[in-house]
Amino acid sequence: MDENDINIEAPSPVGVGAQLRAAREARGLSLEQVAAETRIPQRHLVAIEVGDLAKLPGRTYAVGFTRTYAKMLGLDQDEAAAKVRAELDAHNEEGYRPASFEPGDPARVPSRALGWFAAFAVLVLLAGVFFFFRTMFAPAGELPSLLDQQKKASAPAMRKGAPVAAPAANPAGPVVFTAAAPGIWVKFYDAQGKTLLEKQMALGESYTVPADAHGPLLWTGRPDALAISIGGRPVAKLAQQEQVMKGVPVSAQALLARGRQGAAPAGENPKPAAT
């Protein structure tokens, strides 16, 4: 069946959750893969699929998670959101659970990062006002010391000897990935598509890429939470922020070459290898 033929309007006696599950299974995706791509906890995805909306934190999350899930599957997210609202209203009429306030979908609610940025901006503004009035009423206290400038001018430009460079990682050493956060979903596989490891790694758990793996690749949604070492020496992470990365070569040679060339910009994944 062509995946374009799958849509959320397919008849289903148990609601929008069953339709999302059917679309996911038709695309050959696991719940772990969907959770990694959408960043929705797996237990919430299960609750949506079985129609147990009472297990979600509230109406806002039920609507927002359903919308995100439908969008990831290429379905009509507005129609999915409307259907889950209708199911919630029906449950409320039956005394299933009280309706909760719905200010908007989580994607439209200001993020925690935006709140921290606003607080930081206020602090910067207050600090600027403080230093402005301080220099206005005590300008002499802000003048630089001429003695300090003379000492800096007479100091040698640089000391003798060059800093010793850190030893480079051994390209023949084992490649080890260590989870720096709990519940990190990873999939290691080779160039022929054979799965080497697929699981959610616990905090501090490590995995050594087999030395005989042919063209090992990685798929994960948290490259920023994976520490990497080659031959016991740490190398740069694949990314500094959360993003879905698929088909990333993880052999020692590929990782060292990546470090010399610089990591790909955020949001850009390397071209996946053929499977």
C-alpha positions, 0 to 999 in steps of 0.5 A: 500500500502506498503511504500516501493512501494512509490518512487519518480519515480511515474508518476506525471504531476506536478513535484517532489514536488507533488511526495514528497507530495504524499509520505508524505501523504502515510506515514501519516505525516503532514507538521508540523511533517516534518518541526520538523524533517528536520528543514526546515520552513513549508512555504518552504515545501509548496512551494516545494510541489506546485512547487512554487520554486520562493518563496525559497531563491535561487537555493541552498536552493531549491536543498538542501531542496528538497534533505533533504525532499526526504532523510527524506521520504526514497526516492532517494535524488540524483534523487530528486535533479536532478529533481528540478535542471531540473525544475529550469532550465526550469523555467529560460528558460521561464523567470520565475526567473534568475538562482542563483549561486549554490556552493553546497547543504546547508548540504555541505556548512560550517555551522554558528557554524563552522564559529564561531569556526574558529573565536574563534580559531583565537582569542585563537591563537592571545591571546597565541602569546600575552602572550608568548611574554609578558612572554618572555620580562617581566618574573618577572611580571608573578611570583606568589606572595608569600604573596598571597600563604601564605594567601591562606594557612592560610585560613580555608579549609571550613566554618562551616555549610553546604549549604542548599539544594534547596527544591525538586520539589513536584511529585504531583504538576502540570507539566508545559512546557513553550516555550523558543523560538518561533514556537516550535512544540510539540505533547503531547499524552497518552499511548493509542495514544490519542493526548492531544495537537499538535501545534506550541507553541509561545514564552512564551506559557505554557502547563500544562499536564493533571493530569489525563492523563495516561502515558503522552508522548512528541514528539518534535524537540526542547527539548532544548527550552522547560522549565519544572516545577513541582509544580512550581519548575523548573527541568532539560530540556529534552536535551541541544541541538536540536534533535528529541525526540519521546515517552518521558514520561513526568509525574512528576514521570518520569521527576524527575526520569530522573533528578536523572538518568541524561538525555539521551546522545545527539541523543539517544531518550528513547524507545517510549511507545506502541500506 
